[in-house]
């Protein structure tokens, strides 16, 4: 099985397909490398596509040190994958937890990004510190749940959250596949990721100065029933000078699988415009 090695010796499983301009896909908390299959099939026809499981997600390594699950570590894992595969620049496409990581890559390594996509981004963010702490406390409780109960029990419970009901009702078969993949994950990996990444990473509002200086083309995508992320996505559009916003109606958080055709169409437009230097062509100098 192909792996690359991160700077702390954590091994990350990856798959790639296609040739051409590189695209790196960064998955959400409830996903793994397989979740990007609709995008891998579509874009490997025209691009070199890479998908990988993040640390804590089999078949990648599952470190037990909590300090190896911090946001900057996940950010640098993206660059480790690119370096190992000799990718100088790529379109970096992230969903949810992966979207936050993609933003951090765009901030810290703008010269490595042809574009950045942040889909379903912003869970836990609020301008109200009290709300932020409530969200972080909820994340810590979720982390404890995964640590204390079998993942066969916690996976369907977590997947059945309020922002995933549109996926469940539109596409029961696809949703069942999503739950099955989640149930095959590592309980300890999920616990450590939730407690140390999700509950400790900076909110979008705390990143405002960096977001105002963001340089790569940024596409923000959100489902209008993703109540975790709608306001945060609008905030990104208003804050990041290179941002464009796409809202997909009657859709929730698992947008890459719930509405793959609409999601892929938006990516195709971004990739073409960014590669041609036309993403911001409508704006005056």
C-alpha positions in Angstrom: 0.0 0.0 0.0 1.5 3.4 -0.9 2.4 5.7 1.9 4.3 9.0 2.3 6.0 9.9 5.6 5.3 13.2 7.4 8.0 15.2 9.2 7.2 13.4 12.5 7.5 9.9 10.8 3.7 9.4 10.7 2.9 7.4 7.5 0.0 8.7 5.4 -1.8 6.4 2.9 -2.5 8.0 -0.5 -3.9 7.1 -3.9 -3.5 9.0 -7.1 -5.0 8.8 -10.6 -4.7 10.8 -13.8 -2.1 13.1 -15.3 -1.9 16.9 -15.7 -2.3 19.8 -13.3 -2.3 18.4 -9.7 -5.3 18.4 -7.4 -5.0 17.3 -3.7 -8.2 16.4 -1.8 -8.3 16.8 2.0 -11.2 15.0 3.7 -13.6 15.9 6.5 -13.7 14.5 10.0 -16.2 11.8 9.2 -14.5 10.7 6.0 -11.3 9.3 4.6 -9.5 9.0 1.2 -12.4 7.1 -0.3 -14.9 9.9 0.2 -13.5 11.7 -2.8 -14.2 9.0 -5.2 -16.8 11.0 -7.2 -14.2 13.8 -7.6 -11.3 11.3 -8.4 -13.3 9.8 -11.2 -14.3 13.1 -12.6 -11.1 15.0 -12.5 -8.5 12.2 -13.1 -9.7 12.5 -16.7 -8.0 15.9 -17.0 -5.8 16.3 -13.8 -3.4 14.4 -11.6 -5.6 13.7 -8.6 -4.3 12.8 -5.1 -6.5 11.7 -2.2 -5.1 10.6 1.2 -6.2 9.5 4.6 -5.2 12.0 7.3 -3.3 10.9 10.4 -5.6 9.0 12.7 -7.5 7.5 9.8 -6.7 4.0 8.5 -4.8 2.9 6.6 -2.7 5.9 7.6 -0.9 5.7 11.0 -2.7 6.5 14.2 -0.3 8.3 16.6 -1.2 8.2 20.3 0.5 11.5 21.2 -2.2 14.3 21.4 0.4 16.9 20.3 0.6 15.2 16.9 -3.0 16.1 16.2 -2.7 19.9 16.1 -3.9 22.1 13.2 -0.4 23.1 12.1 0.6 19.4 11.9 -2.4 18.6 9.7 -1.5 21.6 7.6 2.0 20.5 7.1 0.8 16.9 6.2 -0.6 18.4 3.0 2.8 19.8 2.1 4.4 16.5 3.1 2.2 14.6 0.6 2.9 17.1 -2.1 6.7 17.0 -1.5 6.8 13.2 -1.5 5.0 13.1 -4.8 7.1 15.9 -6.2 4.2 18.3 -6.6 5.3 21.9 -6.7 1.8 23.5 -6.9 -1.7 22.1 -6.7 -5.3 22.9 -6.4 -6.0 22.1 -2.7 -9.6 21.0 -2.2 -10.8 20.6 1.4 -14.1 19.7 3.0 -15.1 20.7 6.6 -12.1 19.8 8.8 -10.1 19.4 5.6 -11.4 22.8 4.4 -10.0 24.5 7.5 -6.7 22.7 6.8 -6.8 23.9 3.2 -7.2 27.5 4.4 -4.2 27.1 6.6 -2.2 25.7 3.7 -3.2 28.8 1.6 -2.2 31.1 4.4 1.2 29.5 5.2 2.1 28.2 1.8 0.4 30.4 -0.8 3.0 29.7 -3.5 2.2 26.0 -3.4 -1.5 26.6 -4.1 -3.0 27.1 -7.6 -6.3 27.5 -5.8 -8.0 26.5 -2.6 -11.5 25.2 -2.1 -13.2 25.4 1.3 -16.4 23.3 1.3 -18.6 23.1 4.4 -16.1 25.2 6.3 -16.4 26.9 9.7 -17.9 24.5 12.3 -17.2 25.9 15.7 -16.5 29.5 14.5 -18.4 32.4 15.9 -17.6 36.1 16.8 -19.1 35.4 20.2 -16.4 33.9 22.6 -19.1 32.2 24.7 -20.5 30.4 21.7 -17.0 29.3 20.7 -16.4 27.8 24.1 -19.8 26.0 23.9 -18.8 24.6 20.5 -15.3 23.5 21.8 -16.9 21.9 24.8 -19.3 20.0 22.5 -16.3 18.8 20.5 -14.5 17.6 23.6 -17.6 15.6 24.5 -17.8 14.1 21.0 -14.1 13.1 21.4 -14.9 11.4 24.7 -17.8 9.6 23.1 -15.5 8.1 20.5 -13.0 7.1 23.1 -15.5 5.4 25.4 -17.8 3.5 23.1 -17.3 1.1 20.2 -17.1 2.9 16.8 -19.8 0.6 15.5 -22.1 2.4 17.9 -20.8 5.9 17.7 -20.4 6.1 13.9 -24.1 5.9 13.0 -24.9 8.2 15.9 -22.5 10.9 14.7 -23.5 10.5 11.1 -27.1 11.0 11.9 -26.5 14.6 12.9 -28.9 17.5 11.9 -26.8 18.8 9.1 -26.6 15.5 7.3 -30.3 14.8 7.1 -30.6 16.0 3.6 -28.0 13.5 2.4 -29.8 10.7 4.3 -33.2 11.6 2.8 -32.0 12.3 -0.8 -29.7 9.3 -1.1 -30.3 6.6 1.4 -27.9 4.2 -0.3 -25.1 6.7 -0.5 -25.7 7.7 3.1 -25.5 4.1 4.2 -22.2 3.8 2.4 -21.0 6.9 4.2 -21.9 5.5 7.6 -20.3 2.2 6.7 -17.0 3.9 5.9 -17.2 5.9 9.1 -17.7 2.7 11.1 -14.4 1.3 9.7 -12.4 4.2 11.2 -10.3 4.2 14.4 -12.1 5.2 17.6 -8.9 6.5 19.1 -8.0 8.4 16.0 -11.4 10.1 16.0 -11.2 10.9 19.7 -7.7 12.5 19.4 -8.6 14.4 16.2 -11.8 15.8 17.7 -10.2 16.8 21.1 -6.9 18.2 19.8 -7.7 19.5 16.3 -11.4 20.4 16.2 -11.6 21.6 19.8 -8.4 23.6 19.8 -7.9 25.1 16.3 -8.4 28.8 15.8 -11.8 30.0 14.7 -12.2 31.8 11.3 -12.7 35.0 13.2 -9.5 34.6 15.1 -7.8 34.1 11.6 -9.2 37.4 10.2 -5.9 39.2 9.7 -4.5 36.2 7.8 -7.7 35.8 5.8 -7.7 39.4 4.7 -4.2 38.8 3.3 -5.1 35.5 1.6 -3.6 35.2 -1.9 -4.6 32.0 -3.8 -8.0 31.9 -5.6 -10.5 30.7 -3.0 -13.8 29.0 -3.8 -16.2 28.6 -0.8 -19.0 26.0 -1.2 -21.8 25.4 1.3 -25.2 23.7 1.4 -27.9 26.1 2.5 -29.1 23.6 5.2 -25.6 23.3 6.6 -26.4 25.4 9.7 -22.9 24.9 11.1 -21.3 26.6 8.1 -23.6 29.0 6.2 -22.7 32.1 8.3 -19.0 31.2 8.3 -19.0 30.8 4.5 -20.6 34.2 4.1 -17.9 35.6 6.5 -15.2 34.0 4.3 -16.7 35.5 1.2 -16.7 39.0 2.8 -13.2 38.7 4.4 -11.0 36.9 1.8 -10.3 39.2 -1.1 -9.9 36.3 -3.6 -13.1 34.4 -2.5 -16.1 33.4 -4.5 -19.1 31.8 -2.8 -21.4 29.0 -4.1 -24.5 28.1 -2.1 -26.1 24.8 -3.1 -29.8 24.8 -2.2 -31.6 22.1 -0.2 -28.3 20.6 0.8 -26.4 19.8 4.0 -22.9 19.2 5.3 -21.8 16.1 3.3 -21.9 18.2 0.2 -19.2 16.4 -1.8 -21.1 13.1 -1.7 -24.7 14.5 -1.5 -24.4 16.7 -4.6 -21.3 15.5 -6.5 -22.4 16.8 -9.9 -22.9 20.4 -8.6 -19.8 20.3 -6.5 -17.7 19.0 -9.4 -19.1 21.6 -11.8 -18.0 24.3 -9.4 -14.6 22.8 -9.1 -14.2 22.5 -12.9 -14.9 26.2 -13.3 -12.5 27.2 -10.5 -9.7 25.0 -11.9 -10.1 26.4 -15.5 -10.3 30.0 -14.4 -7.4 29.7 -11.9 -5.2 27.9 -14.4 -5.9 30.6 -17.0 -5.3 33.4 -14.6 -9.0 34.5 -14.9 -10.4 33.8 -11.5 -10.3 37.5 -10.6 -10.6 38.9 -14.1 -14.0 40.6 -13.3 -12.4 42.8 -10.7 -10.7 46.1 -11.6 -7.0 46.4 -11.0 
